[in-house]
Amino acid sequence: MSLSATEDDSASEIHIPADIDWHMLDKSKFFFLGAALFSGVSAALYPIVVLKTRQQVSPTPISCFKMSFAIMRHEGLRGFYRGFGTSLMGTIPARALYMTALEVTKSNVGTATVRLGFSDTTATAIANAAAGLSSAMAAQLVWTPIDVVSQRLMVQGCDSSCSKNIIPNVSNKYNNGIDACRKIVRADGLKGLYRGFGISILTYAPSNAVWWASYSVAHRLIWGGFGSYMGKKEDALVNGNGCNFRPDSRATVAVQGLCAAMASGVSAIITMPLDTVKTRLQVLDGEENGRRRPLTVVQTVRNLVKEGGFRACYRGLAPRWASMSLSATTMITTYEFLKRMSTKRQEENRDLLRD
């Protein structure tokens, strides 16, 4: 049984769509459509991110339902979209950096590993892991300042008991993203916009590498298993003539979504403590001799342990898991759709695939 991405009709094969490399893409269409599609995805998932962020900075455990009810009661639907404008402004350049680094690294490392004699599965896993690592590091150059500003706007409650009872450490002091950026730079300098940059790299780079490697392996295993099943079924029906199955778009999207959800589950659990520490570093301040000072990693971890032990590091796990799974599923299906929408003329790509 073989897994094939070619157009050749051979026995016992399952034909999945061929991979689209960086050089096969129309770059202007790729970035333009990518900005539009991923902005829509960000808008749909943003309320879950707000919920997760508020849970992480809360000094006491609070359920998703209670937090959601408090936001809706005191702030209305608008409360679930605090900081969204700032986040959206950063989505376009960050996604552009992410996708460029991802595709360039995947293409170059994939070619190099195949030349070194690795099998296709191993070469794909290595290329995807390297691509995930480099894309996360590139994107954080833009995302960290956007995170710092948007998360501070997220946790600003309205002028009511909501902000006092649930998030007492944060006051209403920013009017919008520009005002927040200006005040952060005035108080802490440009380094204030890069609070938690180191731990962001430690959180997202390995997580992204593991996610892309896991996704590529899961993708091949699922299609391989499905192809084996179809081959046995076909053998039983036609006495060994084999399987020549071509999945439709719905089957392809379903497998992509399943692989993305599988890769996200482990990643969310492993990186949750780092994400909680990162969020608190970027949002909360401490006091020393009556003066406001940024918290250190050690102080942040110590505060979390005092508040609830190691379990406090997992506040917001449910919405983060949901956010990562939904985001990964929509991201990968949107991303694959984007790549196919952005391919160059069919005649050119046929020549490139032959090469």
N, C-alpha and C positions, 0 to 999 in steps of 0.2 A: 504494500500500500504506500503510495507516495502522495505528497502534498504539492500541488502544482499551481503556479500563477501564470502559466503560459496559455497559449491558444491552441496547443496541440491536443488532438483527441487520442488518448491512449487508455488502455484498460486500467481499471481500479484506480482512478484518479479523481480527486475533488479539486475543481478549478476555482480558486479564490481570485479576487481582483489583484492585479499586479501592483507592487509598491511603486509609488511615484517619488522619484528622487528630486533633489533641489534644482538640478539643471533642466528638469522637465516642466517647471512651473513658469507661468507668466507672472513675474514678480509684482507688477503694478496691480493686477487683478487680485493676486494673493493677499496683498496688504490691505487693499481697499475693502474687499469682501470680509477679510478677517476682522478689521476694525468694526464693521457693522454687525457681524454675527456674534462676536464675543462681547460686544457692548450689550446686546440683547440678553445673552446668557448671564452676564454680571447683574443686570437689572432684576432678573428673575430670582437669583440666588442671594441677593444682597440682604434681605431681611434675616436670613439664617445667620449670616456673618455678624450682623448687629447683635443678635441674640447671643451668639457664642462669645463675642467680645465682652458684653456686659456681664455675662456669667463669670468670665475669667477674672475680671477686676473686682467683682463683688467680694467683700470680706467674709461673707457667710454663704453657705450653700443655698441655692434657690432654684426651684424647678423651672423647666422651660415654660410650663403652663403659667406659673405665677409671674414670671418675668414678662411673658407675652401679654398677659392680662394687664399688668401694671403699665406697660408701654402704651397699649391701646387705650387704656382708661385715661391716662394723664397726658398723652401726647398725640393720640390718634394714629392713623396710618402713616403720617409723616414721620413719626418717631422711628419707624423701621427703615427709613431712608436718610437718616442723618449722615452727612458726609458723602452721600452718593455722588454728588457733582464732582467733588475732589477726586474720588476713587475712579470715576469714569474718565476724567482728564488724564489720569495716569495709565489707564488701561491700554490706550492706543500705542504710546511709545514702548511701554513695558512688554506688551504682546508682540510688537514688532521685533524687539530685541530677542525675546524668548523664541519666537518662531524661526528667526534667522539663525541664531546659535544652534537651535535644535536640528534644523535640516542640514546646515553646513557640516556640523560635527557628525551627525548620523551618516551622511553620505561619505565623508572622508575616512572616518574610522571604520565604517563598514567595508569599504574598498580595501583598506590596509589590512584588516583582520582576515579577509578572504585570501589575500595574497600571501599571508603568513601561514596559511594551511588550515585554519580553523573551519569546522563544519558550518553550514549555513545557520543552524539554530544558535550555535555558540557565538558566531560572528554577529548575528542580529542582536543577541542579548548584550554583548559587549558594546556594540555601537549605540544601542538605545540607552544603556547606562551612562556612557560617556556624554551622549547628547543631553540627557536629563540633567547631569551634573553641570555642564557648561551653560545650558539655557537658564537654569535656576540662578546661577551666579551672575549672569549678565542681566537678568530681569531685576534682581535685587538692587542694582544701582539706581533704578527708577522706583521700584516698589517700596523700598524702605522709607524714603521721605513721604510718599503717598500714604503708606500705612500709618506713620506717625501722626500725620495731620488728620486723616479720615477717621482713625480710631479714637482720637480725642474728641472729634465731633460726634462720633457714635455714642460715646458714654455720657455726653452731656444731657442730663435729664431736663425736663421742663422745670419751671419755678414752682415746684410743688413737693409734696411728701415723697413722691417717686424718687427723686434724686437724693433725698436725705436718708431714706430708709434702705434703699437698695444699693446706691453707689455714693456713699458719703465722702469718698476721697476726691471726688471731682466736682468742681464748681462750674457754673455757667460763665465762661469768660471769653468765648470765641463767637463772633458773629457769623463767620463763614470760613471757607478754606483759606482764602487770601489773608484774612485777619489772623487766623490761627498760625499760618506760616510766618507772618511778620512778627507776631508776638513770641513764637518759639525761637526765631533767629535772634530777636532782641534780648531774650533772656539767656539763651545758651549758645548763641553763635550758630554757624552752619552745622556744627557737629550735633546740635540738638535735633536736626532733621534726620540724622543717621543713628539715633538711639537704637540699640539692639541690632545694629547691622551685622556684627560678628555672629551673634546667636541666630540671626535670621539665616545666614549662610549655613550654619551648623544644622539648622532645622530643615531648610528647604532643599539644599543641594543633595545631601545623602538621600533624603526622602524622594526627591525627584528622580535620582538615579535608580533607586530601588523600584520606584513605581514603573518607570519606562521599561526596565529590564524584566520585571514581573509581567507587565502587560504583553510584551513581545513573546515571552515564553508561553503564557497562558493562551495567547492567540493561536500559536502554532499547535499547542497540545489539544485545544478544543476542536480546531478544524481537523487535526489528525485523527482524533477519536471519532468525530462525526463522519469523516471519510471512511474510517474502518468499519463503522456500523453500516453505512450505506453500501459499502462493498460487499459485506456479508449478506445483506438483504438482497442485493442484486444477484449475487451468486446463487442464492437459494431459488430465485425466480427464473433465472435464465441459464442455469447450469454452467456457471463459471465464465460468462462473458464479461464480467467485471462491472465496475461502476464508473460512470462518466457524468458526475453530478456537478452542476453549476448553480451555486446558491444565488437566490434573488437578493434584491436590495434590503428587504426586511430581515432576512436571515443574517446578512452581513452586519447590519446595524445591531441586531440582537446580540450577536457574538461579541461585537466591539463593546457594547454596553456592559455585558456580563464580565468581560475581561477587565474593564475599567473599574467596576465595582469590587472585584476580587483584589485588584492591586491596591485599591484605596483603603480597604479595611485594615490591613496590616500596617500600612503607612500611618494611618491616623492614630492607632494605638501606640506605636513606637515613638512618634514625634510629639504627642500631646503635651508632656511635661515641658519640653523645650518651647512649644508654642505658647503655653501659658506664661512662662517666664518672660518670653519675648514681648508679649502683649503688655504685661505689667511694666516692663522696663520702658516701653514706648509711651505709656499713658500716665502712670502714677509717679508722684514725687515723694521724697522724704523730707524730713526737717532735721537740721543740725544747728544748734545754738540759735534757734529761732529763725533760721534762714532756710528757704526752699532749696533743695539740692536733688539732682537726679539720683535715683536708686542704683545701686550696684547689683550685679548678679547674685552675690552672696547675700546681700540684704533682702533681695526679692525672694530667694529660696527660703531664707530664714523666716520671713513673714508668712509665706505659704505654709510652712511646717507648723508654725504657731497657730495658724487659723484652722488647720484641719489635717495635719500630717501629710503623708504622701498622697492621700486621696484628693487633697485640695488642688494638686497639679492636674487633676483630671476633671475639674469643673468645666462645663461646656463641652464635654466629650460627645454627648448625643448630637447636639446641633453641628459640631465640627465633623463628626462622622457622616451625618446626613449631607452636610455641605460638600465634603470631599467626594462622597460617592456620587451625588447629583452633579457636582461640578465636573468630576472626571468623566462621567458617562456622557454628559452633554458636550463636554470639551472634546472628547475623542471622536464622537460621532460628527460633531460640527467640524472638527479639524479635518477628518478624512473627507467629509463632504466638500469642505473648502478646497482641499488639494485637488479633488477631481473637477471642481468647478473652475480651478485656476490653471489647468493644464494647457499647454500650448496646442497648436493644431494637431489633429489626430495623425496626420501623415508624418509630422516631425517626431512625435512620440513613438510611433511604430518603428522608425529608424533607430531611435535612442534605445528602445527596449531590445532590439536585435543586437545593438552594440554591447 
